[in-house]
Amino acid sequence: MSIRIPLFFKSDYQMKKEIQDPPPVGPEASASAAKITATESDPLRQELAEQKDLNLRLAADFENFKRRSRQEVEARAAAQKESFIRELLPSLDNLERALASGASPGSQQFQQGVEMTLQQLRLLLRQHGIETEEIIGQPFDPHRHEAVSQRHDAAQANHAVLEVFQRGYQRGDKVFRPAKVVVNDLKHPKQVHHAH
């Protein structure tokens, strides 16, 4: 047990020492101070552990989500390819029938088989959003057409499309493949320019 000395009996040295190192009041005081510190830190530690656990679970969930998304995209792409091939097969069958008919390339049967095949392929392209248009006589558009040659035809407008070497296709407003065309050039009569 410590005895408290009244202030007026203490020396300057004793007063400074007590201010710097206050004497413990008793064993109960230090035990209660430790309990208060431990009691305050327990909820913080528990909350920190819960946040760490939550972060680990969120990271695992996100990785699972990425894996599932990747698998779904791959499955969807494979299904679309398979669907396209299934739709293309009847056209291939018609080509095989046309060739197997034994008809000569100039015969009526061969002509009909090729026409049926072209109709099916064009329909298939339309079902997938790929369109073509008739452009003969229309003005040349460098954004949708590729000029491979020029020709003079006084019966047509200047820069009109006179002939199509290869059809162009578009998906909506976007050019899928430009048409290769012959363009009318009225400025240079009877001169033909070919691009090779």
MOZI-V313556 format. One record per pair of residues at least 4 apart in sequence whose ideal C-beta (glycine too) atoms are under 8 Angstrom apart, sorted by the first residue. I is the first residue (numbers start at 1). J is the second residue. Records with the same first field share a line. If there is no record, write none. Layout:
I->J + J
This chain:
2->23
5->9 + 10 + 14
6->10
7->15
10->14 + 15 + 18
11->15
12->16
13->17
14->18
15->19
16->20
17->21
18->22 + 23
24->29 + 30
25->29
26->30
27->31
28->32
29->33
30->34
31->35
32->36
33->37
34->38
35->39
36->40
37->41
38->42
40->44
41->45
42->46
43->47
44->48
45->49
46->50
47->51
48->52
49->53
50->54
51->55
52->56
53->57
54->58
55->59
56->60
57->61
58->62
59->63
60->64
61->65
62->66
63->67
64->68
65->69
66->70
67->71
68->72
69->73
70->74
71->75
72->76
73->77
74->78
75->79
76->80
77->81
78->82
79->83
80->84
81->85
82->86
83->87
84->88 + 128
85->89
87->124 + 127
88->92 + 121 + 124
89->93
90->94 + 120
91->95 + 117 + 120 + 121 + 124
92->96
93->97
94->98 + 113 + 116 + 117 + 120
95->99 + 113 + 114 + 117
96->100
97->101 + 113
98->103 + 109 + 110 + 113 + 114 + 117
101->109 + 110 + 113
103->107 + 108 + 109 + 110
104->110
105->110
106->110 + 111
107->111
108->112
109->113
110->114
111->115
112->116
113->117
114->118
115->119
116->120
117->121
118->122
119->123
120->124
121->125
122->126 + 132
123->127
124->128
125->130 + 131 + 132 + 169
126->130 + 131
129->171 + 172
130->169 + 170 + 171 + 176
131->169 + 170 + 171
132->167 + 168 + 169 + 170
133->168 + 170
134->138
135->144 + 145 + 161 + 164 + 168 + 179 + 181
136->161 + 162 + 163 + 164
137->156 + 160 + 161
138->160 + 161
139->157 + 159 + 160 + 161
140->145 + 147 + 159 + 160 + 161 + 181 + 183
141->145
142->147
143->175
144->168 + 170 + 175 + 178 + 179
145->161 + 168 + 178 + 179 + 180 + 181 + 183
146->178 + 179 + 180 + 181
147->181 + 182 + 183 + 195
148->165 + 180 + 181 + 182 + 194 + 195
149->163 + 165 + 182 + 183 + 192 + 193 + 194 + 195
150->182 + 183 + 184 + 185 + 188 + 191 + 192 + 193
151->162 + 163 + 182 + 183 + 184 + 185 + 192
152->184 + 185 + 186 + 188 + 189 + 190 + 191 + 192
153->160 + 162 + 184
154->186 + 189
156->160 + 162 + 184
157->184
158->184 + 185 + 186 + 187
159->183 + 184 + 185
160->183 + 184
161->179 + 181 + 182 + 183 + 184
162->181 + 182 + 183 + 184
163->181 + 182
164->168 + 179 + 180 + 181 + 182
165->180 + 181 + 182
166->179 + 180
167->179
168->175 + 176 + 177 + 178 + 179 + 180
169->175 + 176 + 177
170->174 + 175 + 176
171->176
185->191 + 193
188->193
